[in-house]
Amino acid sequence: MDEREIIEGCLGGKAASNRAMVETYGTLVLSVALNVIGNRQDAEDVCQETFLQVFRRLDRYDRERSFKTWLLTIAYRRSLDMLRKKRRFAEFSVRARFEPAVLGRPGDIDPADPAPLPSKLLEALSPRERTALCLWANEGYTAKDISEVLACSASTARVYLFNARRKIKALLENDHGLLQNG
Amino acid sequence: MDFCKTVERLYAALPLRPFRDWLIRIHMDRCPRCQERLLSREEARSLLVRPGQTGDGAALWRRISEEAGRLVPAPKAKGSGGRLAWQWAAASAMAAVIALTGFWLLRQTGGPGFDARAITPADRFEIAYVKVGGAPAQTFVYQPQGTDTVFVWAQKTP
């Protein structure tokens, strides 16, 4: 089933097309969410919400644009929503002076879960910088493509990407230097 | 070498994105020395999770299918005229209801016989059932002492 057939099928409410959509793009959406959020469980929730939103709003998709970019835009916005939600709850728990029984932190996973997580070094980046880096490295996106996902200008996207690449390189070099110095 | 340092200083000194973008395009993207100080695509890939590492799409579909099955198919695009008229009508009706309610409340509370103490708060806050992502969720209810504010946090059961 090609992309056009999948979209037509989803618009017609066919379960087989919905399934094909998730099977085709699911790992892509999950990898972006995982790289932006850094937590497997939250990334899976974001992935689920992204596809449900896609199924609901597929009629608004502009066929002139790239479907993958439209899908990743939704995944990125959902990931930002998730990060905001977690930050709000963390702030609330501090104000209310209680420690929640279960409060997910980036990197917390079930030890039995073999799925990989992005490097802790990426925590030094803002969500926009992480997204720009992820789309550039994994998907080969240019600054213009990234700008469509981040809803900003190509110049801004280029600066995000440049800063991300420079910060992580500096951190890697520092780590390497520390290892060499003992 | 000196030129690279000058460009870096300018980049750090002026945090204006269009200016930084200009510096990147005219120098940093083309200069081999500046490129050496940037993460390469391969290095970035080794730090990121790639689509092939996240498992298969079939497992994701098992998770999503239940919720997706409840969705009504997305409607095909219709003529926008009728829909717009309905949206206007609904918005106007809503505005009228809000205005009338506000007017009524203003009259009730602004009158000379109004006594705020006569309004009693709800005795007890209860949540019958909370689901997150289609599954029963953990729910935390917190009420700061001496206030009527109730905070509710629901999250997936681990």
Interface residues (C-beta under 8 A of the other chain):
Chain A: C10 L11 G12 G13 A15 N18 R19 V22 E23 T24 Y25 G26 T27 L28 L30 S31 L34 N35 Q41 E44 D45 C47 Q48 F51 L52 F55 R56 R57 L58 D59 F89 F92 A96 F98 P100 A101 V102 A115 P116 L117 P118 S119 L121 L122 L133 C134 W136 A137 N138 S153 S155 T156 R158 V159 F162 A164 R165 R166 I168 K169 A170 L172
Chain B: R17 P18 R20 D21 I24 R25 M28 R37 L38 L39 R41 E43 A44 R45 L47 L48 V49 R50 P51 G52 Q53 T54 G55 D56 G57 A58 L60 W61 R63 I64 S65 E67 A68 G69 L71 V72 P73 A74 P75 K76 A77 G133 Q138 F140 Y142 P144 F151 W153 Q155 K156 P158
